[in-house]
Protein backbone atom coordinates (compact mmCIF):
# COMPACT_ATOMS: atom_id res chain seq x y z
CA UNK A 1 0.00 0.00 0.00
CA UNK A 2 1.10 3.59 -0.60
CA UNK A 3 2.23 5.59 2.45
CA UNK A 4 4.00 8.86 3.33
CA UNK A 5 7.15 7.79 5.16
CA UNK A 6 9.79 9.77 7.06
CA UNK A 7 13.09 8.27 5.87
CA UNK A 8 15.56 10.86 7.20
CA UNK A 9 15.66 14.07 9.23
CA UNK A 10 16.94 17.48 8.19
CA UNK A 11 16.26 20.71 10.13
CA UNK A 12 16.87 22.84 7.03
CA UNK A 13 14.97 20.70 4.52
CA UNK A 14 12.38 18.64 6.41
CA UNK A 15 10.34 17.72 3.34
CA UNK A 16 13.42 16.23 1.70
CA UNK A 17 13.08 13.36 4.15
CA UNK A 18 9.43 12.60 3.33
CA UNK A 19 8.90 9.93 0.71
CA UNK A 20 5.83 8.34 -0.86
CA UNK A 21 6.54 4.63 -1.07
CA UNK A 22 4.90 1.23 -1.05
CA UNK A 23 4.89 -0.45 2.37
CA UNK A 24 3.48 -3.80 3.55
CA UNK A 25 -0.06 -3.89 4.92
CA UNK A 26 0.02 -3.96 8.74
CA UNK A 27 -0.54 -7.18 10.66
CA UNK A 28 -2.16 -6.45 14.04
CA UNK A 29 -0.69 -8.02 17.20
CA UNK A 30 -3.06 -9.26 19.94
CA UNK A 31 -5.28 -6.44 21.21
CA UNK A 32 -4.72 -4.34 18.08
CA UNK A 33 -6.83 -3.90 14.97
CA UNK A 34 -6.61 -2.48 11.44
CA UNK A 35 -8.52 0.62 10.29
CA UNK A 36 -9.13 1.59 6.68
CA UNK A 37 -8.23 5.27 6.60
CA UNK A 38 -10.71 7.57 4.88
CA UNK A 39 -9.23 10.89 6.05
CA UNK A 40 -6.11 11.96 7.93
CA UNK A 41 -4.86 15.41 8.94
CA UNK A 42 -1.49 17.14 8.81
CA UNK A 43 0.06 18.38 12.06
CA UNK A 44 3.17 20.37 12.95
CA UNK A 45 4.19 17.27 14.90
CA UNK A 46 4.92 15.62 11.54
CA UNK A 47 7.19 18.51 10.57
CA UNK A 48 9.02 18.32 13.92
CA UNK A 49 9.64 14.63 13.27
CA UNK A 50 11.12 15.44 9.85
CA UNK A 51 13.28 18.16 11.42
CA UNK A 52 14.57 15.70 14.03
CA UNK A 53 12.93 17.40 17.02
CA UNK A 54 11.80 14.98 19.74
CA UNK A 55 11.97 11.94 17.48
CA UNK A 56 15.10 9.74 17.55
CA UNK A 57 16.50 9.01 14.11
CA UNK A 58 16.82 5.31 14.94
CA UNK A 59 13.01 5.01 14.77
CA UNK A 60 13.02 5.78 11.06
CA UNK A 61 11.64 4.88 8.61
CA UNK A 62 8.21 5.73 10.04
CA UNK A 63 4.84 6.29 8.41
CA UNK A 64 3.77 9.76 9.58
CA UNK A 65 0.31 10.98 10.54
CA UNK A 66 -1.24 11.42 14.00
CA UNK A 67 -4.90 12.00 13.06
CA UNK A 68 -7.23 9.57 11.32
CA UNK A 69 -10.85 8.61 10.76
CA UNK A 70 -12.12 5.63 8.81
CA UNK A 71 -13.72 2.18 9.05
CA UNK A 72 -12.83 -0.56 11.51
CA UNK A 73 -12.69 -4.24 10.54
CA UNK A 74 -16.45 -4.59 11.07
CA UNK A 75 -17.29 -1.59 8.87
CA UNK A 76 -18.03 0.79 11.75
CA UNK A 77 -17.17 4.48 11.32
CA UNK A 78 -14.46 5.38 13.82
CA UNK A 79 -12.05 8.15 14.72
CA UNK A 80 -8.70 7.32 16.31
CA UNK A 81 -7.65 8.45 19.79
CA UNK A 82 -3.99 9.23 19.02
CA UNK A 83 -2.34 8.62 22.41
CA UNK A 84 -1.06 5.06 22.71
CA UNK A 85 -0.52 4.43 26.40
CA UNK A 86 -1.59 2.54 29.51
CA UNK A 87 -3.98 4.46 31.81
CA UNK A 88 -2.92 2.31 34.78
CA UNK A 89 0.71 3.30 34.28
CA UNK A 90 -0.37 6.95 34.44
CA UNK A 91 -2.54 6.69 37.54
CA UNK A 92 -5.69 6.50 35.44
CA UNK A 93 -4.49 8.94 32.77
CA UNK A 94 -2.70 7.54 29.72
CA UNK A 95 -1.15 10.94 28.96
CA UNK A 96 0.84 10.56 32.21
CA UNK A 97 2.12 7.09 31.32
CA UNK A 98 5.93 7.52 31.06
CA UNK A 99 5.87 5.11 28.13
CA UNK A 100 3.07 6.79 26.20
CA UNK A 101 3.53 7.69 22.54
CA UNK A 102 1.61 9.70 20.03
CA UNK A 103 0.66 7.84 16.87
CA UNK A 104 3.66 7.93 14.45
CA UNK A 105 6.22 8.26 17.29
CA UNK A 106 6.75 4.55 17.94
CA UNK A 107 4.12 3.01 15.69
CA UNK A 108 3.36 3.74 12.03
CA UNK A 109 0.87 6.55 11.55
CA UNK A 110 -2.12 7.51 9.47
CA UNK A 111 -0.75 8.63 6.09
CA UNK A 112 -1.54 5.27 4.46
CA UNK A 113 -4.51 3.25 3.32
CA UNK A 114 -4.44 1.06 6.43
CA UNK A 115 -3.60 1.90 10.05
CA UNK A 116 -2.89 -0.47 12.94
CA UNK A 117 -3.88 0.69 16.47
CA UNK A 118 -4.92 -0.77 19.83
CA UNK A 119 -8.64 -1.56 19.96
CA UNK A 120 -9.13 0.83 22.89
CA UNK A 121 -8.03 3.69 20.61
CA UNK A 122 -11.10 3.27 18.40
CA UNK A 123 -13.83 5.82 19.17
CA UNK A 124 -17.20 5.80 17.38
CA UNK A 125 -17.40 8.66 14.88
CA UNK A 126 -20.47 10.85 15.41
CA UNK A 127 -22.78 10.63 12.39
CA UNK A 128 -23.01 14.41 12.34
CA UNK A 129 -19.30 14.73 11.51
CA UNK A 130 -17.83 13.93 8.11
CA UNK A 131 -14.68 11.81 7.98
CA UNK A 132 -12.68 14.92 7.11
CA UNK A 133 -14.10 16.85 10.07
CA UNK A 134 -13.50 13.94 12.43
CA UNK A 135 -9.89 13.62 11.26
CA UNK A 136 -9.22 17.22 12.37
CA UNK A 137 -9.90 16.45 16.02
CA UNK A 138 -7.59 13.84 17.63
CA UNK A 139 -4.46 15.95 18.15
CA UNK A 140 -5.23 19.69 17.90
CA UNK A 141 -8.80 19.73 19.17
CA UNK A 142 -8.24 17.19 21.93
CA UNK A 143 -5.17 19.11 23.09
CA UNK A 144 -7.19 22.33 23.21
CA UNK A 145 -10.05 20.63 25.02
CA UNK A 146 -7.79 19.31 27.79
CA UNK A 147 -6.05 22.68 28.13
CA UNK A 148 -9.31 24.56 28.57
CA UNK A 149 -11.56 22.21 30.50
CA UNK A 150 -9.31 19.80 32.40
CA UNK A 151 -6.30 21.98 33.18
CA UNK A 152 -7.61 25.57 33.24
CA UNK A 153 -11.18 24.58 34.18
CA UNK A 154 -12.71 27.52 32.36
CA UNK A 155 -16.23 28.64 33.17
CA UNK A 156 -18.79 30.73 31.29
CA UNK A 157 -17.79 34.37 31.48
CA UNK A 158 -14.06 33.70 31.85
CA UNK A 159 -11.74 35.87 29.77
CA UNK A 160 -9.49 33.68 27.64
CA UNK A 161 -6.48 34.85 25.61
CA UNK A 162 -5.35 32.54 22.81
CA UNK A 163 -1.89 33.28 21.44
CA UNK A 164 -0.94 32.52 17.83
CA UNK A 165 -4.41 32.26 16.31
CA UNK A 166 -3.24 30.54 13.13
CA UNK A 167 -2.11 27.33 14.82
CA UNK A 168 -4.24 24.19 14.94
CA UNK A 169 -4.49 24.01 18.75
CA UNK A 170 -5.06 27.76 19.01
CA UNK A 171 -7.80 27.73 16.38
CA UNK A 172 -9.57 24.90 18.20
CA UNK A 173 -9.20 26.69 21.54
CA UNK A 174 -10.87 29.81 20.14
CA UNK A 175 -13.92 27.89 18.95
CA UNK A 176 -14.21 25.70 22.06
CA UNK A 177 -13.80 28.58 24.52
CA UNK A 178 -16.41 30.66 22.71
CA UNK A 179 -18.84 27.73 22.69
CA UNK A 180 -18.29 27.34 26.45
CA UNK A 181 -19.39 30.93 27.07
CA UNK A 182 -15.98 32.54 27.54
CA UNK A 183 -14.96 35.97 26.25
CA UNK A 184 -12.18 35.18 23.81
CA UNK A 185 -9.24 37.32 22.76
CA UNK A 186 -6.83 36.09 20.08
CA UNK A 187 -3.49 37.32 18.74
CA UNK A 188 -1.62 36.86 15.49
CA UNK A 189 1.00 38.71 13.45
CA UNK A 190 -1.13 38.11 10.36
CA UNK A 191 -4.11 40.31 9.57
CA UNK A 192 -5.61 37.44 7.57
CA UNK A 193 -5.38 35.09 10.56
CA UNK A 194 -6.83 37.73 12.89
CA UNK A 195 -9.82 37.94 10.55
CA UNK A 196 -10.08 34.14 10.60
CA UNK A 197 -9.93 34.16 14.40
CA UNK A 198 -12.98 36.42 14.49
CA UNK A 199 -14.78 34.04 12.14
CA UNK A 200 -13.90 31.13 14.45
CA UNK A 201 -15.42 32.83 17.47
CA UNK A 202 -12.97 35.33 18.95
CA UNK A 203 -14.61 38.48 20.30
CA UNK A 204 -11.49 40.53 19.55
CA UNK A 205 -8.35 39.75 17.53
CA UNK A 206 -5.19 41.77 18.20
CA UNK A 207 -1.72 42.01 16.75
CA UNK A 208 0.84 39.91 18.63
CA UNK A 209 1.95 41.78 21.76
CA UNK A 210 -0.87 44.33 21.68
CA UNK A 211 -2.42 45.23 25.02
CA UNK A 212 -5.74 43.61 25.90
CA UNK A 213 -8.68 45.76 27.03
CA UNK A 214 -8.80 43.70 30.25
CA UNK A 215 -6.75 41.08 32.04
CA UNK A 216 -7.30 37.44 31.10
CA UNK A 217 -8.31 34.67 33.48
CA UNK A 218 -6.68 32.05 31.25
CA UNK A 219 -4.00 32.20 28.56
CA UNK A 220 -3.65 29.41 26.00
CA UNK A 221 0.04 29.34 25.11
CA UNK A 222 1.50 27.25 22.29
CA UNK A 223 3.92 29.79 20.78
CA UNK A 224 6.59 30.06 23.48
CA UNK A 225 9.38 32.64 23.53
CA UNK A 226 7.76 35.11 21.11
CA UNK A 227 4.59 35.53 23.18
CA UNK A 228 5.55 34.47 26.72
CA UNK A 229 6.18 37.98 28.17
CA UNK A 230 2.86 39.16 26.71
CA UNK A 231 1.09 36.12 28.14
CA UNK A 232 2.25 36.88 31.68
CA UNK A 233 1.56 40.63 31.39
CA UNK A 234 -1.95 39.91 30.09
CA UNK A 235 -2.84 37.52 32.92
CA UNK A 236 -4.74 38.66 36.01
CA UNK A 237 -3.39 37.94 39.51
CA UNK A 238 -4.22 34.33 40.30
CA UNK A 239 -4.82 33.53 36.63
CA UNK A 240 -3.61 30.51 34.69
CA UNK A 241 -1.32 30.05 31.70
CA UNK A 242 -1.70 26.63 30.08
CA UNK A 243 1.24 25.58 27.92
CA UNK A 244 1.04 22.89 25.25
CA UNK A 245 3.76 23.97 22.84
CA UNK A 246 6.66 26.30 22.18
CA UNK A 247 6.95 26.67 18.42
CA UNK A 248 9.02 29.88 18.63
CA UNK A 249 11.37 28.64 21.33
CA UNK A 250 11.19 26.75 24.61
CA UNK A 251 13.26 28.92 26.95
CA UNK A 252 11.82 32.43 27.40
CA UNK A 253 12.72 34.53 30.46
CA UNK A 254 10.66 32.92 33.24
CA UNK A 255 9.79 36.21 35.04
CA UNK A 256 9.48 34.33 38.32
CA UNK A 257 9.03 37.54 40.34
CA UNK A 258 5.78 38.27 38.50
CA UNK A 259 4.61 34.66 38.77
CA UNK A 260 5.06 34.33 42.53
CA UNK A 261 4.03 37.87 43.47
CA UNK A 262 0.83 37.75 41.43
CA UNK A 263 0.29 34.06 42.29
CA UNK A 264 -0.07 33.15 38.64
CA UNK A 265 -0.27 29.48 37.73
CA UNK A 266 1.64 27.84 34.89
CA UNK A 267 0.31 24.44 33.84
CA UNK A 268 1.65 22.04 31.24
CA UNK A 269 -0.70 20.01 29.07
CA UNK A 270 -0.16 17.29 26.48
CA UNK A 271 -2.75 15.52 24.35
CA UNK A 272 -5.77 14.10 26.12
CA UNK A 273 -7.30 10.89 27.41
CA UNK A 274 -9.73 8.67 25.55
CA UNK A 275 -12.52 9.79 27.88
CA UNK A 276 -11.68 13.45 27.19
CA UNK A 277 -11.86 12.66 23.49
CA UNK A 278 -15.34 11.16 23.92
CA UNK A 279 -16.36 14.24 25.91
CA UNK A 280 -14.99 16.52 23.18
CA UNK A 281 -17.05 14.75 20.53
CA UNK A 282 -20.19 15.01 22.67
CA UNK A 283 -19.57 18.70 23.31
CA UNK A 284 -19.09 19.42 19.61
CA UNK A 285 -22.34 17.61 18.79
CA UNK A 286 -24.36 19.41 21.43
CA UNK A 287 -22.84 22.83 20.66
CA UNK A 288 -23.02 22.34 16.89
CA UNK A 289 -19.42 23.43 16.33
CA UNK A 290 -17.21 22.15 13.52
CA UNK A 291 -13.50 22.35 12.74
CA UNK A 292 -12.26 24.65 10.03
CA UNK A 293 -10.76 22.83 7.05
CA UNK A 294 -8.30 24.77 4.91
CA UNK A 295 -8.04 22.21 2.09
CA UNK A 296 -8.40 18.53 1.21
CA UNK A 297 -5.66 16.84 -0.82
CA UNK A 298 -4.77 13.35 -2.08
CA UNK A 299 -1.85 11.53 -0.50
CA UNK A 300 0.19 12.35 -3.62
CA UNK A 301 -0.08 16.06 -2.74
CA UNK A 302 1.17 15.75 0.82
CA UNK A 303 4.43 17.61 0.15
CA UNK A 304 2.49 20.65 -1.09
CA UNK A 305 0.25 20.50 1.98
CA UNK A 306 3.20 20.49 4.36
CA UNK A 307 4.90 23.26 2.38
CA UNK A 308 1.83 25.45 2.81
CA UNK A 309 1.92 24.79 6.56
CA UNK A 310 5.62 25.66 6.80
CA UNK A 311 5.05 28.87 4.83
CA UNK A 312 2.17 29.91 7.10
CA UNK A 313 -0.40 29.79 4.31
CA UNK A 314 -2.86 27.55 6.18
CA UNK A 315 -5.80 28.57 8.34
CA UNK A 316 -7.49 25.46 9.64
CA UNK A 317 -6.60 21.83 9.00
CA UNK A 318 -5.16 20.23 5.88
CA UNK A 319 -6.87 16.91 5.20
CA UNK A 320 -5.26 14.01 3.34
CA UNK A 321 -7.43 11.33 1.73
CA UNK A 322 -5.40 8.16 1.10
C-alpha positions in Angstrom: 0.0 0.0 0.0 1.1 3.6 -0.6 2.2 5.6 2.5 4.0 8.9 3.3 7.1 7.8 5.2 9.8 9.8 7.1 13.1 8.3 5.9 15.6 10.9 7.2 15.7 14.1 9.2 16.9 17.5 8.2 16.3 20.7 10.1 16.9 22.8 7.0 15.0 20.7 4.5 12.4 18.6 6.4 10.3 17.7 3.3 13.4 16.2 1.7 13.1 13.4 4.2 9.4 12.6 3.3 8.9 9.9 0.7 5.8 8.3 -0.9 6.5 4.6 -1.1 4.9 1.2 -1.1 4.9 -0.4 2.4 3.5 -3.8 3.6 -0.1 -3.9 4.9 0.0 -4.0 8.7 -0.5 -7.2 10.7 -2.2 -6.5 14.0 -0.7 -8.0 17.2 -3.1 -9.3 19.9 -5.3 -6.4 21.2 -4.7 -4.3 18.1 -6.8 -3.9 15.0 -6.6 -2.5 11.4 -8.5 0.6 10.3 -9.1 1.6 6.7 -8.2 5.3 6.6 -10.7 7.6 4.9 -9.2 10.9 6.0 -6.1 12.0 7.9 -4.9 15.4 8.9 -1.5 17.1 8.8 0.1 18.4 12.1 3.2 20.4 13.0 4.2 17.3 14.9 4.9 15.6 11.5 7.2 18.5 10.6 9.0 18.3 13.9 9.6 14.6 13.3 11.1 15.4 9.8 13.3 18.2 11.4 14.6 15.7 14.0 12.9 17.4 17.0 11.8 15.0 19.7 12.0 11.9 17.5 15.1 9.7 17.6 16.5 9.0 14.1 16.8 5.3 14.9 13.0 5.0 14.8 13.0 5.8 11.1 11.6 4.9 8.6 8.2 5.7 10.0 4.8 6.3 8.4 3.8 9.8 9.6 0.3 11.0 10.5 -1.2 11.4 14.0 -4.9 12.0 13.1 -7.2 9.6 11.3 -10.8 8.6 10.8 -12.1 5.6 8.8 -13.7 2.2 9.1 -12.8 -0.6 11.5 -12.7 -4.2 10.5 -16.4 -4.6 11.1 -17.3 -1.6 8.9 -18.0 0.8 11.7 -17.2 4.5 11.3 -14.5 5.4 13.8 -12.1 8.2 14.7 -8.7 7.3 16.3 -7.6 8.4 19.8 -4.0 9.2 19.0 -2.3 8.6 22.4 -1.1 5.1 22.7 -0.5 4.4 26.4 -1.6 2.5 29.5 -4.0 4.5 31.8 -2.9 2.3 34.8 0.7 3.3 34.3 -0.4 6.9 34.4 -2.5 6.7 37.5 -5.7 6.5 35.4 -4.5 8.9 32.8 -2.7 7.5 29.7 -1.2 10.9 29.0 0.8 10.6 32.2 2.1 7.1 31.3 5.9 7.5 31.1 5.9 5.1 28.1 3.1 6.8 26.2 3.5 7.7 22.5 1.6 9.7 20.0 0.7 7.8 16.9 3.7 7.9 14.5 6.2 8.3 17.3 6.8 4.5 17.9 4.1 3.0 15.7 3.4 3.7 12.0 0.9 6.5 11.5 -2.1 7.5 9.5 -0.7 8.6 6.1 -1.5 5.3 4.5 -4.5 3.2 3.3 -4.4 1.1 6.4 -3.6 1.9 10.0 -2.9 -0.5 12.9 -3.9 0.7 16.5 -4.9 -0.8 19.8 -8.6 -1.6 20.0 -9.1 0.8 22.9 -8.0 3.7 20.6 -11.1 3.3 18.4 -13.8 5.8 19.2 -17.2 5.8 17.4 -17.4 8.7 14.9 -20.5 10.9 15.4 -22.8 10.6 12.4 -23.0 14.4 12.3 -19.3 14.7 11.5 -17.8 13.9 8.1 -14.7 11.8 8.0 -12.7 14.9 7.1 -14.1 16.9 10.1 -13.5 13.9 12.4 -9.9 13.6 11.3 -9.2 17.2 12.4 -9.9 16.4 16.0 -7.6 13.8 17.6 -4.5 16.0 18.1 -5.2 19.7 17.9 -8.8 19.7 19.2 -8.2 17.2 21.9 -5.2 19.1 23.1 -7.2 22.3 23.2 -10.1 20.6 25.0 -7.8 19.3 27.8 -6.0 22.7 28.1 -9.3 24.6 28.6 -11.6 22.2 30.5 -9.3 19.8 32.4 -6.3 22.0 33.2 -7.6 25.6 33.2 -11.2 24.6 34.2 -12.7 27.5 32.4 -16.2 28.6 33.2 -18.8 30.7 31.3 -17.8 34.4 31.5 -14.1 33.7 31.8 -11.7 35.9 29.8 -9.5 33.7 27.6 -6.5 34.9 25.6 -5.3 32.5 22.8 -1.9 33.3 21.4 -0.9 32.5 17.8 -4.4 32.3 16.3 -3.2 30.5 13.1 -2.1 27.3 14.8 -4.2 24.2 14.9 -4.5 24.0 18.7 -5.1 27.8 19.0 -7.8 27.7 16.4 -9.6 24.9 18.2 -9.2 26.7 21.5 -10.9 29.8 20.1 -13.9 27.9 19.0 -14.2 25.7 22.1 -13.8 28.6 24.5 -16.4 30.7 22.7 -18.8 27.7 22.7 -18.3 27.3 26.4 -19.4 30.9 27.1 -16.0 32.5 27.5 -15.0 36.0 26.2 -12.2 35.2 23.8 -9.2 37.3 22.8 -6.8 36.1 20.1 -3.5 37.3 18.7 -1.6 36.9 15.5 1.0 38.7 13.5 -1.1 38.1 10.4 -4.1 40.3 9.6 -5.6 37.4 7.6 -5.4 35.1 10.6 -6.8 37.7 12.9 -9.8 37.9 10.6 -10.1 34.1 10.6 -9.9 34.2 14.4 -13.0 36.4 14.5 -14.8 34.0 12.1 -13.9 31.1 14.4 -15.4 32.8 17.5 -13.0 35.3 19.0 -14.6 38.5 20.3 -11.5 40.5 19.5 -8.4 39.8 17.5 -5.2 41.8 18.2 -1.7 42.0 16.8 0.8 39.9 18.6 1.9 41.8 21.8 -0.9 44.3 21.7 -2.4 45.2 25.0 -5.7 43.6 25.9 -8.7 45.8 27.0 -8.8 43.7 30.3 -6.8 41.1 32.0 -7.3 37.4 31.1 -8.3 34.7 33.5 -6.7 32.1 31.3 -4.0 32.2 28.6 -3.6 29.4 26.0 0.0 29.3 25.1 1.5 27.2 22.3 3.9 29.8 20.8 6.6 30.1 23.5 9.4 32.6 23.5 7.8 35.1 21.1 4.6 35.5 23.2 5.6 34.5 26.7 6.2 38.0 28.2 2.9 39.2 26.7 1.1 36.1 28.1 2.3 36.9 31.7 1.6 40.6 31.4 -1.9 39.9 30.1 -2.8 37.5 32.9 -4.7 38.7 36.0 -3.4 37.9 39.5 -4.2 34.3 40.3 -4.8 33.5 36.6 -3.6 30.5 34.7 -1.3 30.1 31.7 -1.7 26.6 30.1 1.2 25.6 27.9 1.0 22.9 25.2 3.8 24.0 22.8 6.7 26.3 22.2 7.0 26.7 18.4 9.0 29.9 18.6 11.4 28.6 21.3 11.2 26.7 24.6 13.3 28.9 27.0 11.8 32.4 27.4 12.7 34.5 30.5 10.7 32.9 33.2 9.8 36.2 35.0 9.5 34.3 38.3 9.0 37.5 40.3 5.8 38.3 38.5 4.6 34.7 38.8 5.1 34.3 42.5 4.0 37.9 43.5 0.8 37.8 41.4 0.3 34.1 42.3 -0.1 33.2 38.6 -0.3 29.5 37.7 1.6 27.8 34.9 0.3 24.4 33.8 1.6 22.0 31.2 -0.7 20.0 29.1 -0.2 17.3 26.5 -2.8 15.5 24.4 -5.8 14.1 26.1 -7.3 10.9 27.4 -9.7 8.7 25.6 -12.5 9.8 27.9 -11.7 13.5 27.2 -11.9 12.7 23.5 -15.3 11.2 23.9 -16.4 14.2 25.9 -15.0 16.5 23.2 -17.0 14.7 20.5 -20.2 15.0 22.7 -19.6 18.7 23.3 -19.1 19.4 19.6 -22.3 17.6 18.8 -24.4 19.4 21.4 -22.8 22.8 20.7 -23.0 22.3 16.9 -19.4 23.4 16.3 -17.2 22.2 13.5 -13.5 22.4 12.7 -12.3 24.7 10.0 -10.8 22.8 7.0 -8.3 24.8 4.9 -8.0 22.2 2.1 -8.4 18.5 1.2 -5.7 16.8 -0.8 -4.8 13.4 -2.1 -1.8 11.5 -0.5 0.2 12.3 -3.6 -0.1 16.1 -2.7 1.2 15.8 0.8 4.4 17.6 0.2 2.5 20.6 -1.1 0.3 20.5 2.0 3.2 20.5 4.4 4.9 23.3 2.4 1.8 25.4 2.8 1.9 24.8 6.6 5.6 25.7 6.8 5.1 28.9 4.8 2.2 29.9 7.1 -0.4 29.8 4.3 -2.9 27.6 6.2 -5.8 28.6 8.3 -7.5 25.5 9.6 -6.6 21.8 9.0 -5.2 20.2 5.9 -6.9 16.9 5.2 -5.3 14.0 3.3 -7.4 11.3 1.7 -5.4 8.2 1.1 
